[in-house]
Amino acid sequence: MLNKSQQAADEFYQSLIELLNGFDSRSTDKTEALIKEFTRGKEFTDITSLAYRLTPYIKEAREREYIAIQAVQKSESLRIQILTVSMSISVVIAITLAVTTSRVIAQPIETITQVAKVIKRTSNFALQVPVITSDEIGLLSTSFNELLQTVAEYIEKLSQNNQKLLAAEEALKVSYTELEAHVIERTSQLAQANQKLQVEVAERKQAELKLLHQAFYDALTGLPNRSFFMNRLTHVVNYSQLRPDYMFAVLFIDLDDFKFINDSLGHAYGDQLLLIVAQRIKDCLRTIDLPARLGGDEFTVLLEGISGVKDVIDVVEQLQESLSRKITLAGQEVFTKASIGIALSSTGYEQPEDLLRNADLAMYQAKAKENSSYQVFDSDMHVQVLVRLQLETALRQAIERKEFQIYYQPIVSLATGKLTGFEALLRWLHPQKGIISPEEFISVAQESGLIVKIDQWVLYEVCSQVKEWQERFSLKSVNPRESALTISVNLCNPQFSQSSLLSYVDQVLKRTKLDAQSLKLEITESVIMENGDKAILVLKEIRNLGIQLAIDDFGTGYSSLGRLHQFPINELKIDRTFVSGKNTSRVNLEIVETIIILSKKLGISVTAEGIETEEQLAFLKKMKCEYGQGYFFSKPLDKSAAENLIAVGYQW
């Protein structure tokens, strides 16, 4: 019946679904008719009836279901209680097992712990843990003992290594101490060496600066020297070639009376004079101008950036005015003047040496004037320079070609009128110009240094000649201290200053076999004064050879009469300017008389030069002058004429 009711209900619902799917305005009526038809049917009535009959069974089923649920809940509660009791029992069992087990395990572990504490406190790794069982606990104790043994061995090795390290450290400390001491000592040595080196470097720098200063500055005045001046002049010349409008000038300054002051007061005061002159020169210049000292009493000045010759003349006149003012030396007032030569850049120069040379030549032109003055170099002077160069060249050729000839001027005894000797006088037999007197070439020969060769030739020739005459004419002197025939030879300053003079003279005497008493060397006052104390030494050495010495042209120089007695001389020769001339002044005659008296006081002989008249001869005889020479007796003679004079034994 349930199946039929279920089937009827399914058909009803199926019809209802189809009806709803095709629902429209007419379907409502169908649905309503369908529902009515279903409820009125038998199936619906059966279903309803069945439902009422099943209701009690359903209620009973629900009550049984509730009871079953209560039983299940009780069973679950019981199960939970059983689990709880089981867990409690398990805990009790576990605790019981743990206590039992801890007694077996904890005791060995506690023993290990105690041993470890003792080792920690005593560091005694030789201790051992007793091994009670052979199980895992025993194995643990055995392993702990082995570990202790390993650690003990390691500590022993470590101790040994530590001892070695301590020994090494001690040795290192000793080495470090020794090294530190060595380093300190070495550092001290290096510091001392460094300090010494610094001192040496400082001294070297000072020495270099000193050498540099000495190389470029004058030691006395502190002015730049020739090297410094020429370097600066070279720079200016090169600059002027790039700038043709740049003008400059070179001044060459020479003190006129310096030698007289230096010889009279001494070299120390001469140096003071040079210092004052140097300062006065600097005071007259601008800061861009360069003063310098070349040597002796020679100074130069480089004037830069001038506008013309007027600027130069203004400076030169200021210099001359400043240098002419009085100077007090050794309590004495002295005066000095300067001759100044000027070379202008406008003349056109390529070499700085040419400027200095031309300024020097201009200075000599200025010095040739009577009063100290200045002179500007011009082209005429250049021509003179060329003439001088030609003359020097000709002189060199004359020496090679033997163009010189010796003339002999007789020297006569004024008491007897007899010939006593000759003075050798040089003449140049020029192939084109004929005979040239020494006045025309001797200065060039001295400046060029050729005079030394010429004088050496003259000395040898005249010594040979006199020796020949003595032997040929059997000349003998009544007085054994005097020579039967003497020869007088002039010594110039260049030859007198030669260190080889003595050896050469001695060599000539030996080669010619001439008696030293027959040779008389004549030296001017200026030669003696220019060489100072050295001249006295040289003169003494000459006298030691037995050679006679005479001061030539006496009275024209600046020799100190107070020092005349120090000179080892045999004779004074009165200069011709005091003797010759038709109208010889009374003053000159008094000077001649004074010189003769002085010579007698000094015990030396006197020869008067330039005797031309009987009156002059008579005056000299009256003054007891011993010897004389001049045109009154004879002009200079060549070799043949001199031989004839000797041969006839002429007597005046």
C-alpha positions in Angstrom: 0.0 0.0 0.0 2.9 2.3 0.8 4.3 1.6 -2.6 1.1 2.4 -4.3 0.7 5.6 -2.3 4.2 6.5 -3.1 3.6 5.8 -6.8 0.4 7.9 -6.8 2.2 10.7 -5.1 5.0 10.5 -7.7 2.6 10.6 -10.5 0.8 13.6 -8.9 4.1 15.5 -8.6 5.1 14.6 -12.1 1.9 15.9 -13.5 2.2 19.0 -11.4 5.8 19.6 -12.7 4.7 19.2 -16.3 1.9 21.5 -15.7 4.1 24.1 -14.1 6.6 23.9 -17.0 3.9 24.6 -19.5 2.3 27.2 -17.2 0.1 29.9 -18.7 -3.1 31.7 -17.8 -5.0 28.5 -18.4 -2.7 26.3 -16.3 -4.1 27.5 -13.0 -7.4 26.0 -13.7 -5.7 22.7 -14.7 -3.6 22.7 -11.5 -6.6 23.3 -9.3 -8.5 20.6 -11.1 -5.5 18.3 -10.8 -5.1 18.9 -7.0 -8.8 18.3 -6.5 -8.7 15.2 -8.5 -5.7 13.9 -6.5 -7.2 14.6 -3.1 -10.4 13.0 -4.1 -8.7 9.9 -5.2 -8.3 6.6 -3.3 -4.6 6.8 -3.1 -4.7 10.0 -1.2 -7.2 8.5 1.3 -5.0 5.4 1.7 -2.0 7.6 2.4 -3.8 9.6 5.0 -5.1 6.5 6.7 -1.7 4.9 6.7 -0.2 8.0 8.3 -2.5 7.8 11.2 -1.7 4.2 11.8 2.1 4.7 11.7 2.2 7.6 14.1 2.5 5.4 17.3 5.3 3.4 15.8 7.2 6.5 14.9 6.9 7.8 18.5 8.2 4.6 19.9 11.1 4.6 17.5 12.0 8.0 18.6 12.0 7.0 22.3 14.2 4.0 21.6 16.5 6.3 19.7 16.8 8.6 22.7 17.5 5.7 25.0 20.2 4.5 22.6 21.8 8.0 22.6 21.8 8.0 26.5 23.5 4.6 26.5 26.1 5.7 24.0 26.8 8.8 26.2 27.2 6.5 29.3 29.5 4.2 27.4 31.6 7.2 26.3 31.8 8.4 29.9 32.8 5.0 31.0 35.4 4.8 28.3 36.8 8.1 29.4 37.0 7.0 33.0 38.7 3.8 31.9 41.3 5.8 29.9 41.8 8.1 32.8 42.5 5.2 35.2 44.8 3.6 32.5 46.8 6.8 32.2 47.1 7.1 36.0 48.3 3.5 36.2 50.7 4.2 33.3 52.1 7.3 35.1 52.5 5.3 38.3 54.2 2.6 36.4 56.4 5.1 34.5 57.4 6.8 37.8 58.1 3.5 39.3 60.3 2.6 36.3 62.0 6.0 36.3 62.9 5.7 39.9 64.2 2.3 39.4 66.1 3.3 36.3 67.5 6.5 37.8 69.1 4.6 40.5 70.9 2.5 37.9 71.8 5.4 35.6 72.2 8.4 37.9 74.8 6.9 40.2 77.5 6.5 37.5 76.5 9.9 36.0 76.8 11.5 39.5 80.1 9.8 39.9 81.3 11.3 36.6 79.9 14.7 37.7 81.8 14.6 41.0 85.0 13.6 39.2 84.5 16.4 36.8 84.1 18.9 39.7 87.3 17.6 41.3 89.1 17.9 38.0 87.8 21.4 37.6 88.9 22.3 41.0 92.3 20.6 41.0 93.1 20.4 37.3 94.1 16.8 37.9 93.2 14.9 34.8 94.8 11.7 36.1 91.6 10.8 38.0 89.5 8.0 36.7 85.8 7.0 37.0 85.1 3.5 38.3 83.6 1.2 35.7 80.9 -0.9 37.4 78.9 -2.4 34.5 79.7 -3.3 31.0 76.5 -1.9 29.5 76.0 1.5 28.0 76.6 3.1 31.4 79.8 1.3 31.8 80.8 2.3 28.2 80.0 5.9 29.2 82.3 5.7 32.1 85.0 4.1 30.0 84.7 6.7 27.3 84.9 9.4 30.0 88.0 7.9 31.4 89.6 7.7 27.9 88.6 11.3 27.4 90.3 12.3 30.7 93.4 10.4 29.6 93.4 12.1 26.2 93.0 15.5 27.8 95.7 14.7 30.3 98.1 13.7 27.5 97.1 16.8 25.6 97.7 19.0 28.7 101.0 17.4 29.1 102.0 18.1 25.6 100.5 21.6 26.0 102.6 22.0 29.2 105.7 21.0 27.4 104.9 23.3 24.5 104.1 26.0 27.0 107.6 25.5 28.6 109.2 25.7 25.2 107.1 28.8 24.5 108.1 30.3 27.9 111.8 29.6 27.1 111.4 31.0 23.7 109.6 34.0 25.1 112.4 34.5 27.6 115.0 34.2 24.9 112.9 36.6 22.8 112.8 39.0 25.7 116.6 38.8 26.0 117.0 39.2 22.3 114.5 42.1 22.3 116.4 43.7 25.2 119.7 43.3 23.3 118.1 44.5 20.1 116.5 47.5 21.8 119.9 48.4 23.4 121.5 47.9 19.9 118.8 50.0 18.3 119.2 52.7 20.9 123.0 52.7 20.5 122.7 52.6 16.7 120.0 55.3 16.8 122.4 57.4 18.9 125.2 56.7 16.4 122.9 57.6 13.5 121.8 60.7 15.3 125.3 61.7 15.8 126.2 60.8 12.3 123.2 62.7 11.0 124.1 65.7 13.1 127.6 65.5 11.9 126.3 65.2 8.3 124.1 68.2 8.8 127.1 70.1 10.1 129.1 69.0 7.1 126.3 69.8 4.7 125.9 73.2 6.3 129.7 73.7 6.1 129.7 72.5 2.5 126.9 74.9 1.6 128.7 77.7 3.4 131.9 76.7 1.5 130.0 76.6 -1.8 128.5 80.0 -1.1 131.9 81.3 -0.1 133.5 79.8 -3.2 130.6 81.2 -5.3 131.1 84.6 -3.7 134.9 84.4 -4.2 134.3 83.4 -7.8 132.1 86.4 -8.6 132.9 89.0 -6.0 136.0 91.0 -5.0 137.5 89.9 -1.7 138.4 93.4 -0.6 135.6 95.6 -1.7 132.8 93.1 -1.9 132.0 94.4 -5.4 131.3 92.1 -8.3 134.6 91.0 -10.0 135.5 90.6 -13.6 133.7 87.3 -14.1 130.4 88.6 -12.7 130.7 91.8 -14.7 131.4 90.0 -18.0 128.5 87.6 -17.4 126.1 90.6 -16.9 127.6 92.5 -19.8 127.2 89.4 -22.0 123.5 89.3 -21.1 123.0 93.0 -21.8 124.8 92.7 -25.2 122.5 89.8 -26.2 119.4 91.7 -25.0 120.4 94.8 -27.0 120.7 92.7 -30.1 117.0 91.8 -29.7 116.1 95.4 -28.7 118.3 97.7 -30.9 116.8 100.7 -29.2 118.1 99.6 -25.8 121.1 101.7 -24.8 123.8 101.1 -22.2 127.4 102.1 -21.6 130.6 100.7 -20.0 132.8 102.9 -17.8 136.4 102.0 -17.1 137.8 103.8 -14.1 141.5 104.1 -13.1 142.8 106.0 -10.1 145.6 108.3 -11.1 147.5 108.7 -7.8 146.7 105.3 -6.2 150.2 103.9 -6.6 151.8 106.9 -4.9 149.4 106.7 -2.0 149.8 103.0 -1.7 153.6 103.1 -1.8 153.8 106.1 0.6 151.3 105.0 3.3 151.5 101.2 2.8 149.2 98.5 1.4 146.9 98.5 4.4 146.0 102.2 3.9 145.9 101.5 0.2 143.2 98.9 0.8 141.2 101.4 2.9 141.4 103.8 0.1 140.0 101.2 -2.3 137.1 100.5 0.1 136.2 104.2 0.2 136.5 104.6 -3.5 134.2 101.5 -4.0 131.6 102.9 -1.7 131.7 106.3 -3.4 131.3 104.7 -6.8 128.2 102.8 -5.5 126.7 106.0 -4.1 126.8 107.6 -7.5 124.9 104.8 -9.3 121.3 103.7 -9.6 120.1 100.3 -8.4 120.1 98.9 -11.9 123.7 99.9 -12.6 126.5 97.4 -11.9 129.9 98.5 -10.4 132.8 96.0 -10.3 136.5 95.9 -9.4 138.7 94.3 -12.0 141.8 94.4 -9.8 144.3 96.9 -8.4 142.9 100.4 -8.8 140.8 99.5 -11.8 137.0 99.7 -11.6 134.2 99.3 -14.2 130.6 100.3 -14.3 127.7 99.1 -16.4 125.1 101.7 -17.0 121.8 100.2 -18.3 118.7 101.7 -19.8 120.2 105.1 -20.6 118.6 107.5 -23.0 121.7 109.0 -24.5 125.3 110.1 -23.9 124.2 112.9 -21.7 123.0 110.4 -19.0 126.5 108.9 -19.1 128.3 112.2 -18.9 126.2 113.2 -15.9 127.2 110.0 -14.0 130.9 110.4 -15.0 131.1 113.9 -13.8 129.3 113.0 -10.5 131.9 110.1 -10.1 134.8 112.4 -10.7 133.5 115.0 -8.3 132.9 112.4 -5.6 136.3 110.6 -6.1 138.2 113.9 -6.0 137.0 114.8 -2.4 139.5 114.4 0.3 140.0 111.2 2.2 141.6 110.9 5.6 144.0 107.9 6.0 146.4 107.4 8.9 145.6 110.9 10.1 146.6 112.4 6.7 144.4 114.0 4.1 144.9 112.5 0.7 143.3 113.2 -2.6 142.8 111.0 -5.6 141.5 111.5 -9.0 140.2 109.1 -11.7 140.6 108.8 -15.4 137.4 107.3 -17.0 137.0 105.7 -20.3 133.5 105.4 -21.8 132.2 102.8 -24.4 128.7 103.4 -25.7 126.5 100.6 -27.0 125.4 102.8 -29.9 128.8 102.1 -31.4 127.5 98.6 -32.1 129.1 95.5 -30.4 128.6 91.8 -30.7 131.2 90.7 -28.1 131.2 92.1 -24.5 135.0 91.9 -24.5 135.1 94.5 -27.2 133.2 96.9 -25.0 135.5 96.5 -22.1 138.6 96.8 -24.3 137.4 100.0 -25.9 136.4 101.5 -22.6 140.0 100.6 -21.4 141.5 102.3 -24.5 139.4 105.4 -23.9 140.6 105.5 -20.3 144.2 105.5 -21.4 143.4 108.3 -23.8 141.9 110.2 -20.8 144.9 109.4 -18.7 147.2 110.8 -21.4 145.7 114.2 -20.8 147.4 116.4 -18.2 144.3 116.7 -15.9 142.2 113.7 -14.9 139.3 113.6 -17.2 137.1 111.2 -19.2 137.1 110.1 -22.8 134.4 108.5 -25.0 135.6 105.8 -27.3 135.2 106.6 -31.0 136.2 105.1 -34.3 139.6 106.9 -34.4 140.5 105.0 -31.3 139.5 101.9 -33.0 141.9 102.7 -35.8 144.6 103.2 -33.1 143.7 99.8 -31.8 144.2 98.3 -35.2 147.5 100.1 -35.5 148.6 98.7 -32.2 147.6 95.2 -33.2 149.6 95.6 -36.4 152.5 96.8 -34.4 152.3 93.9 -32.0 152.2 91.5 -35.0 155.2 93.2 -36.5 157.1 92.9 -33.2 156.5 89.2 -33.1 157.8 88.9 -36.6 160.8 91.1 -35.7 161.7 88.7 -32.9 161.6 85.8 -35.3 163.5 87.6 -38.0 166.0 89.1 -35.6 165.4 92.7 -36.8 166.6 94.2 -33.5 169.9 95.9 -33.1 171.8 97.0 -30.0 173.3 100.4 -29.8 175.9 101.4 -27.1 176.0 104.8 -25.4 179.3 105.4 -23.7 179.5 106.0 -20.0 182.4 108.2 -19.0 184.3 108.8 -15.8 184.0 112.6 -15.1 187.1 112.6 -13.1 189.4 111.0 -15.7 187.4 111.5 -19.0 187.9 107.8 -19.8 185.4 105.3 -21.1 184.2 103.0 -18.3 181.3 101.2 -20.0 178.3 101.4 -22.2 174.5 101.4 -21.7 172.8 99.0 -24.1 170.0 100.7 -26.0 167.6 98.8 -28.3 166.7 99.8 -31.8 164.3 98.2 -34.3 165.6 98.0 -37.8 162.2 97.8 -39.6 162.6 96.6 -43.2 160.3 99.4 -44.5 160.4 102.1 -41.8 164.1 101.9 -41.0 165.3 102.5 -37.4 162.5 102.7 -34.9 163.3 104.0 -31.4 162.0 102.2 -28.3 159.6 105.0 -27.5 157.5 103.9 -30.4 157.2 100.2 -29.6 158.4 99.5 -26.0 154.9 100.1 -24.4 153.3 97.6 -26.9 156.1 95.2 -26.1 155.5 95.5 -22.4 151.7 95.2 -22.6 151.9 92.2 -24.9 154.6 90.5 -22.8 157.0 90.4 -25.7 159.4 92.6 -23.8 160.5 89.5 -21.8 161.8 87.7 -24.9 163.4 90.9 -26.2 165.2 91.7 -22.9 166.4 88.1 -22.6 167.9 88.4 -26.1 169.5 91.8 -25.3 171.0 90.5 -22.1 172.7 87.5 -23.8 173.9 89.6 -26.8 175.5 92.4 -24.8 177.1 90.0 -22.3 178.6 88.1 -25.1 179.8 91.3 -26.8 181.4 92.8 -23.8 183.2 89.6 -23.0 184.5 89.5 -26.5 185.7 93.2 -26.3 187.4 92.5 -22.9 189.3 89.6 -24.4 190.1 91.3 -27.7 191.4 94.6 -26.3 192.9 93.0 -23.1 190.9 95.5 -21.0 191.9 95.4 -17.3 190.9 97.5 -14.4 193.3 99.2 -12.1 190.9 98.7 -9.2 190.3 94.9 -8.7 186.9 95.6 -7.4 185.9 97.3 -10.6 185.5 96.0 -14.1 187.6 97.3 -17.0 184.4 97.7 -19.1 180.9 97.4 -17.8 177.6 97.1 -19.7 174.3 98.5 -18.3 171.1 96.8 -19.2 167.6 98.1 -18.4 165.1 95.7 -16.7 161.5 96.4 -17.3 158.7 95.5 -14.8 157.5 92.4 -16.6 161.0 90.9 -16.7 161.8 91.9 -13.2 158.5 90.2 -12.0 159.5 86.9 -13.7 160.3 84.2 -11.2 163.0 82.8 -13.6 164.9 86.1 -13.7 167.7 85.1 -11.4 168.3 81.7 -12.9 168.3 83.2 -16.4 170.8 85.9 -15.5 173.1 83.4 -13.8 172.8 81.1 -16.8 173.8 83.9 -19.2 176.8 84.8 -17.1 177.9 81.2 -17.1 177.4 80.7 -20.8 179.1 83.9 -21.8 181.8 83.6 -19.0 181.3 87.3 -18.3 182.4 88.4 -14.8 179.3 89.4 -12.8 181.1 92.7 -11.9 180.9 93.7 -15.5 177.1 93.6 -15.6 175.0 96.4 -14.3 171.2 96.1 -14.2 169.2 99.3 -14.2 165.8 99.4 -12.6 163.4 102.3 -12.5 161.9 103.6 -9.3 158.4 102.6 -10.5 159.5 98.9 -10.9 160.8 98.8 -7.3 157.6 100.5 -5.9 155.2 98.3 -7.9 156.8 95.2 -6.5 157.1 96.4 -2.9 159.0 94.3 -0.4 159.4 91.5 -3.0 161.6 93.9 -5.0 164.1 94.2 -2.1 164.4 90.4 -1.9 165.0 90.1 -5.6 167.5 92.9 -5.6 169.4 91.3 -2.7 169.6 88.0 -4.6 170.9 89.8 -7.7 173.6 91.5 -5.6 174.5 88.1 -4.2 175.4 87.0 -7.7 178.0 89.9 -7.8 176.0 91.9 -10.3 175.8 95.7 -9.9 172.4 97.5 -9.5 171.4 101.0 -10.4 168.2 103.0 -10.0 167.5 104.5 -13.4 165.8 107.9 -14.0 166.1 108.7 -10.3 164.1 111.7 -9.2 161.1 111.2 -11.6 159.5 108.4 -9.6 157.8 108.2 -6.2 160.3 106.2 -4.2 160.5 106.9 -0.5 163.8 108.5 0.4 163.3 107.0 3.9 163.5 103.5 2.4 166.3 104.2 -0.1 168.9 102.9 2.2 167.1 99.5 2.3 167.7 99.0 -1.4 170.9 97.0 -2.1 172.0 99.3 -5.0 175.4 100.4 -6.2 174.4 103.5 -8.2 171.9 106.3 -8.8 171.3 107.6 -12.3 170.1 111.2 -12.4 167.4 111.6 -15.0 168.2 113.7 -18.0 165.3 116.1 -17.3 167.3 117.5 -14.3 170.5 117.9 -16.4 169.8 118.5 -20.1 168.4 121.7 -21.7 169.9 125.0 -22.4 168.0 126.8 -19.6 168.4 124.3 -16.8 166.5 125.9 -13.8 168.1 126.6 -10.5 165.7 124.2 -8.9 166.8 121.3 -11.1 170.5 122.0 -10.3 169.7 122.0 -6.6 167.9 118.7 -7.0 171.0 117.3 -8.8 173.2 118.6 -6.0 170.9 117.0 -3.4 171.0 113.6 -5.2 174.8 113.7 -5.4 175.1 114.5 -1.7 172.6 111.8 -0.8 174.4 109.2 -2.8 177.7 110.0 -1.0 176.0 109.7 2.3 174.7 106.3 1.2 178.1 105.3 -0.2 176.9 104.7 -3.7 178.1 106.2 -7.0 176.2 108.6 -9.2 175.8 108.8 -13.0 174.2 111.9 -14.7 172.3 111.3 -17.9 171.7 113.8 -20.7 174.9 115.8 -20.5 174.9 118.0 -23.6 177.1 121.0 -22.8 180.4 121.9 -21.2 178.6 124.0 -18.6 176.6 121.0 -17.5 179.7 118.9 -17.3 181.5 121.6 -15.3 178.7 121.8 -12.8 178.6 118.0 -12.4 182.4 117.8 -11.9 182.1 120.6 -9.3 179.5 118.5 -7.5 181.8 115.5 -7.6 179.5 113.5 -9.8 181.4 110.3 -10.7 180.0 109.3 -14.1 178.1 110.8 -16.9 176.6 110.1 -20.3 174.9 112.1 -23.0 175.3 113.6 -26.5 178.2 115.8 -25.2 180.3 112.6 -25.1 178.6 110.5 -27.8 175.3 109.5 -29.3 174.4 105.8 -29.1 176.8 103.8 -31.3 176.4 100.7 -33.3 178.7 97.8 -32.7 181.5 98.9 -35.1 181.6 102.4 -33.8 181.7 101.3 -30.2 184.7 98.9 -31.1 186.5 101.8 -32.7 185.9 103.9 -29.6 187.4 101.2 -27.4 190.3 100.6 -29.8 191.5 104.2 -29.9 191.1 104.6 -26.1 189.4 108.0 -26.6 189.5 110.3 -23.6 187.2 113.3 -23.1 
